[in-house]
Structure formats: structure tokens, C-alpha cells
Amino acid sequence: MPGYQDLVGEARTTNDEKRLRALSTHRVTAVRTAVAGNPATPVDVLEVLAEDKHHLPRYEVTSNPRPEAVAVSMAARRSDVRVILAQRHDLPAEVYEALFSDPDRQVRESLATSTDRADLVARFAQDEEVSLRALAAIHPLCSDADFERLSRDPSNRVRATVAGERRRLSEDMVQRLARDRSANVRWHVLTHHRDRRDLAELLAQDADEMNAAQARHHLAELDRRDGKAPT
């Protein structure tokens, strides 16, 4: 009698539709997952697996090379299937448009994080949802113009995200964000520029006591690094 690993191998490679149907209901999740990834698996079986009780078969449907698998994934009742689908880089343009407008924020966040399309990043940078603008700010394809604009975003969460992108910040941005009205933004500037004595000295006088205490701690660390006596 074959073990489940043999069945997994069979489920992954067989072209026998009847056998795939039988294996798709196997109690072992790994077997059902292998069926979900097999391009020979019938569409109606993929539809069932996209609703599987375990996430692995559901997610594997999104990777199935069969063209119909994309439509099956988009139609799944569980939004986590679309979250995984949004991480693919080979989908038709109309699918990306549907994912961009998905009613589930996590689906859109998944797309904003993983997309390799600069046009989508630019659109996310102007989205109404704060979390999506923040994700656009840290995306490698975020344009300099959008990054600059996001550094002035009305949301302190977005500005704080920008403040943490040390390698992209101009000195003008650093100085402006170090004086931001939000203590959270100033904190991100401070903690992402631990080697900047000037910023630590500025924020050691911060109105927010947590920021001030952290800045004083940074100054003490810099003094030790530079061999200065504690003050």
C-alpha cells in the first residue's frame, strides 16, 4: 500500500482525471495540496480545493499554471486566497485591476507590497487608505516625487514610515521630519539615525519625554563610542 508521500508524488504528476478527483478528497493535506497544484486537475475540483478547510490547498490553487485557476482563485469565498494570488507577477492586467479595487484591504496591501508595476505603486501612493500609502512609500518602485509628497502626507503614520527610509531621505527631509508635529515621526527619525549627534542633541530637548530620553541615551552611546567622559 503506497504511503502518503507516494500519493503526493502521484497527485502532483498524474494526468488521470478520475484519480485526481479521488486524491482531491484525501485526508492528508499534502495530498490535496499536490492536487491543487497539478495543471491537469479539473476546474471544478480546483473550485472545491479553493474552499478547502486548510490554507495550503487553497493557496496552491493560486499557483496552479492552468489558466482557469486565476478565475477560480478570484471567485474564492475566502479573501486569503486573493491575498496570495496578488503576489504573482504574471497575471493579466485586468486581474491586477480587480485586485487593486478588491473590497478586502489585506488583498490590496498584498498587492501593494509585492507588485512589480510602477504604475500601481504610484496609484497606491495616492490611495485613500493610509496603510496603502505607507506601503507605497517603502516600495522600491516608489518615485522620488511620490516619496517627497508622502513625506508631507497628512497621516503621521505615513510620514513616520518615510522617516524610517534612511537611505532615501534627503537632508532637507531629515531636518523637516526631525521637527515634525508628530512625536511618532520624530521618534522614527531619531531611531533610524542613531549615529547623528546633531539629531540626538536636537531631540534631547523634545517635548515628548520618551523621545527626549531616547535622544539622551543615544548621546551617551555616541560619547562612549567617541571615548568622551559622560556628562
N, C-alpha and C positions, 0 to 999 in steps of 0.2 A: 504493500500500500504506500503510495507516494506521500512524503512529508509535505508540510506546508511550503517549504522553500522550493520544492519541485513544482508545486502548484503555482507559486508566484512566477516562476520562470515560464510556465505554460501560459499563464494568464497574460503575461507580457508579450508573448510572441505568437500565439496561435491565431490563425485566421478562421477558425471554426466558430461560426456564429452561435450554434447550439451550445458548444462548450463554453463560450464566453458568457452566455446567458446563465448557465449553471454556476459558473465561478463567480459571477457578479453578486450572488447571494451567499457566498461562503462566510462562515462565522469569523474567519481570521481577517482582520482589517487589511493586512498587507496583500492578501489575495485580491480583495475588492479594489484596492488602490492600483494594483497592476492592471486589472481590467479597465479601470478608468483611464489609464494612460495608453491603452492599446488602440491604434488608429483603426483597427478592424472592428472595434466594439460598435454595435448598432446604436443609432442615435437615441432610441427610446430607452436603452439600457443606460446610456450616459445621463439621460434626464433623471433616472432613478438615482444614480450614483451622485449626481449633483445635489441631491437632497439627503445623502447618507447621514446616519447618526454620528459618524466620526468625521472629523475635519479632513483627514488625509485623502480619502477617496474624493471628497468634494473638491479639494484643492487640485488634485491630479487631473480632474476633468478640464481645468483651465489650461493645462499644459498639453492636452491631447492634440496632436497635429491634424486631426480630422477637422476640416473647415467648419463643419456644423457645431463643433464643440464650443466655439466662441458664442454662438447664439444660445446654446444650451446654458452656458455659464451666465450670460446676461439675463436669462429668464429665471435663474435660480431664485428661490424664495429667500434664502439666507444671503444677506449682503456681504458676508465674509468671502463668498465665492468671487464676487466682483472686486473685492479688495485685492485678492490675489491676481485676478485677471488683469487688473490695472497695472501690474508690474511688468507685463510683457511689452516688448519693444517692436513687435511685428504685427500689430493689429491694424485693420483698415481705419482710415481717417474717421469714418462715421461712428465707429465704435469708441474712439477716443472722445469724440464729441458727446456721445451718450454718457460716457464715464465722467466727463468734465461737468455735466449737468446732473449727475446722479443725486437723488434726494438724500442719500446717506453721506454724511460728512467724512466718515472714515474711508469711504471709497475715493472720494475726491482727494483726501490727504495722501492716500496711497499713490494716486496718480501724480500729485504734485511733488512727491518725494522721488519717484522713480522715473519720471518721463525723461526722454532724451530729445524732446522737442522744445526748442527755444520759444516758439510762438505760444505754447501752452504755459510755459513758465511766466512769460510776460503777462498773460491773461490772469494767472493766479496772483501775480503781484498787484493786481488791481481788483481782486475779488472782495466782496463784501465781508467774507468770513475772515476773522483775524488770524486764525490758525493757518489758513492757506497763504495769506500774505507773509506770515512769518516763515513758512516753509519755502516760499519763493525766494526770500531774502538769503537763505543759506544754500540755495541750489547753485551748482557750478555754472549753469547757463543763465543765471540772472544777469541782466545787462548792467553796466555801470550806471546808466541813467535811472534804471529802476531801483538799484541799490541805494543810490543817493536819495531818491524820493522816499524810499521806505525808511531811511534814517530819520525822516521827518514825519513819519506816519503818526496819525492821531492816537494810535494804540501804543501804550508803553510796552506791551508785550512784544510788538513788532520792533520797536526801537531798541529794546533790550536784546533781541535776537541779533539785530545788526551790530550792536555794541560788542557782541561776542565774536564777531567775524574779524578777528585781529588782522589777518593778512590782507583783507580788502579795504580796511579803513584808511582813509587819508588822514593826515594830521589835523586838518580842519574838522573832520568828523569827530575825531577823538576828543578834541578840545570842546567841541559843542556838546557832545554826549556826556562828557565828564561834568558838565554844568546843566544837564537835563533836569527838568522839573520833577521827574520821577526818580525816587530813591533806588528803585529796582534797576533802572537804566544805568545810573551812576555806579551801582554795585557791579554790574557786568563790565563796565569799563575798567573799574579797579581790579577785579579778579582776573581779567584777561590781559592785564598789563602789569603783572607783578614786578617786573624789572624797571618800571618807570617811577623814579623817585619824585619827579615833578607832580605826577598824578596822585601819588600817595600823600605828598605834602598838602596838595590842594584838598583832598578828600579827608584828611585827618581833622579838618575843621568842619566836616559835613554836618548838616542839621540832623541827619539821621544817625543815631548813636551806633547802630550796627555798622554802617559804612565807616564812620569815624574810627571805631575800634579796629576794624579790619585794616584800615589805612595805617593806623599806628603800628599794627602788627607787621605790616609789610615794611614799614620804615625800619623797624627793629631787625627784620630779616636782612634788609639791604645793608644796615650798619654792620651786622655780623659778617656778611659776605665781603664787605669792603674793609673789614678789620678796624672799624671805628668803635670807640668806647660807647656803651649805652648812655643815653641822655636821660 
